[in-house]
Amino acid sequence: MKTRLQLAAIALLVGIGGSSAVLSQDGPPGLTTPVVFPPFNPDAPACTVPPGLKPILAYVQENDRAFLEGVNHGLSLAAADRGLDYRRVLADSDAPKAASEIRDLVAENVGAMVATSSDPAVVAKDIQKAIWSGAYVGTVVPPPATLLLNAPQYQTGKVLADAAIAYINGKLGGKAKVVLLTQDTMQYLAPRFQAMRDELTQLPGVTIVADIAPNPVTEQGGYATMTTVLQAIPDVDVVLGADAVVLGALRALREAGKDRPDQFLGGIDGEPQAITEIKSGNSPYKASIALNSPVFGYAMGEYGADWLKGLSVPQAMDILPIALTAENIAAYEADLDNPAAAFADPARRTAYLRMYGNICYDTRDQYVNFPWSSENR
């Protein structure tokens, strides 16, 4: 392993964010060819304790939308429970700033980090350097990472589309004008929106009147995009996308006086404001597909602490979509507040998470450097 980590000047062609870049190489390239990982083995043999790294868990956070704040909540609790110092850096959707913060953490010999960015291509090289330093590095969707988290993206989009279709058929007579607020500029999330298109276009009475990627993916981005859409198409029936942007769209509809109780607004992420709208019973916001970010944040923090003790951790992890209903919202909210209890309970943990592969300090040259998804076989 030591010899492989000292490799220098190897050229690696990496495709990220729809573009390719040749990265000057001074460490192992990781797993660049897609593989199917077996289930995670929690009883795998222990490895070497990483030398020279500080017991710090850091979070380089893309922006302050509620979903990513949930990750922060889970990570901070895991750090406290496992005796790690915790750092959070907010990049404000500024990818060069995120890359700079990652470089600073590597220079400080931080032992574990989770990094998110508005442009994965900008931070990929610095994330690799963190991995080469021996640190544990978790990412949310894009590679590279020692632990890469993803959702089964097509399934996630289909669950939301199916909820919308049931509503259109049951409440709107099978007819609807639909706005899709996508994240197609992020190639790893594109399958969820393709699933929505695949499902919705099967209904002859449904027309997708707008199919747009807000920039940035925030409530304000959704508000600005929906304001523009309403100038051309004032009578919208359905809006689908990430919770943050759909909440922005709801605000635009309300300010324009175009919101109706029979509309179907639905999102992905299970953000608290979306849940509040659904629970009100009189909002156009009808559904949210929950990806419990505090629970997976806690899990990523736990595995970071395990890594620093020389234990084997997963290479990849699914965060499973859950359609929130009146019956399950209370339990879901309890797990948002106390993700440690959800992670500790095997039944609740497996409802949210599924782990694959094994990696540790001694096998860190096997880090994930391809766009992993459990849906790819």
URTARA-V496040 format. One record per residue. N is the residue number from 0. NEAR is the number of other ideal C-beta (glycine too) atoms within 8 Angstrom. Layout:
N;NEAR  N;NEAR
This chain:
0;8  1;5  2;6  3;8  4;10  5;6  6;10  7;6  8;6  9;8  10;8  11;9  12;7  13;10  14;6  15;12  16;10  17;6  18;7  19;7  20;9  21;7  22;10  23;6  24;11  25;8  26;10  27;9  28;8  29;13  30;9  31;8  32;5  33;7  34;6  35;6  36;9  37;7  38;6  39;9  40;8  41;4  42;3  43;8  44;4  45;7  46;11  47;8  48;8  49;13  50;6  51;5  52;12  53;8  54;8  55;12  56;17  57;13  58;14  59;16  60;13  61;10  62;12  63;7  64;11  65;11  66;14  67;13  68;9  69;14  70;18  71;12  72;13  73;18  74;17  75;11  76;13  77;19  78;13  79;9  80;8  81;9  82;6  83;16  84;8  85;12  86;10  87;10  88;10  89;7  90;16  91;7  92;9  93;8  94;12  95;7  96;9  97;18  98;13  99;8  100;11  101;16  102;10  103;8  104;13  105;13  106;6  107;8  108;9  109;13  110;15  111;17  112;16  113;18  114;14  115;12  116;14  117;10  118;8  119;11  120;9  121;10  122;15  123;15  124;8  125;11  126;14  127;13  128;12  129;14  130;15  131;10  132;9  133;9  134;13  135;14  136;16  137;16  138;15  139;9  140;10  141;13  142;14  143;13  144;13  145;13  146;17  147;15  148;14  149;15  150;12  151;12  152;15  153;11  154;11  155;15  156;15  157;12  158;11  159;17  160;14  161;9  162;13  163;16  164;11  165;8  166;13  167;17  168;9  169;6  170;8  171;12  172;5  173;9  174;8  175;12  176;10  177;15  178;17  179;13  180;16  181;10  182;12  183;9  184;8  185;11  186;9  187;10  188;11  189;12  190;11  191;15  192;13  193;10  194;15  195;15  196;11  197;10  198;11  199;13  200;8  201;5  202;11  203;4  204;8  205;12  206;6  207;11  208;9  209;8  210;7  211;10  212;8  213;14  214;6  215;9  216;10  217;13  218;11  219;8  220;14  221;18  222;12  223;10  224;14  225;15  226;11  227;8  228;13  229;13  230;6  231;5  232;10  233;7  234;6  235;15  236;12  237;15  238;16  239;15  240;15  241;12  242;16  243;17  244;17  245;18  246;16  247;18  248;17  249;15  250;10  251;13  252;15  253;9  254;7  255;9  256;5  257;10  258;8  259;6  260;6  261;7  262;12  263;15  264;15  265;15  266;19  267;14  268;15  269;17  270;15  271;7  272;9  273;15  274;14  275;8  276;12  277;13  278;8  279;7  280;4  281;4  282;11  283;12  284;14  285;10  286;14  287;15  288;17  289;11  290;15  291;16  292;15  293;15  294;16  295;16  296;17  297;16  298;14  299;17  300;19  301;12  302;13  303;18  304;15  305;10  306;16  307;14  308;7  309;11  310;9  311;11  312;14  313;12  314;14  315;15  316;15  317;13  318;14  319;11  320;13  321;13  322;10  323;13  324;6  325;5  326;4  327;9  328;12  329;6  330;7  331;14  332;9  333;9  334;15  335;13  336;7  337;8  338;16  339;10  340;10  341;14  342;13  343;6  344;8  345;5  346;6  347;11  348;13  349;8  350;7  351;13  352;13  353;8  354;10  355;13  356;10  357;11  358;13  359;15  360;11  361;7  362;10  363;12  364;9  365;8  366;15  367;14  368;11  369;10  370;8  371;12  372;10  373;10  374;9  375;7  376;3
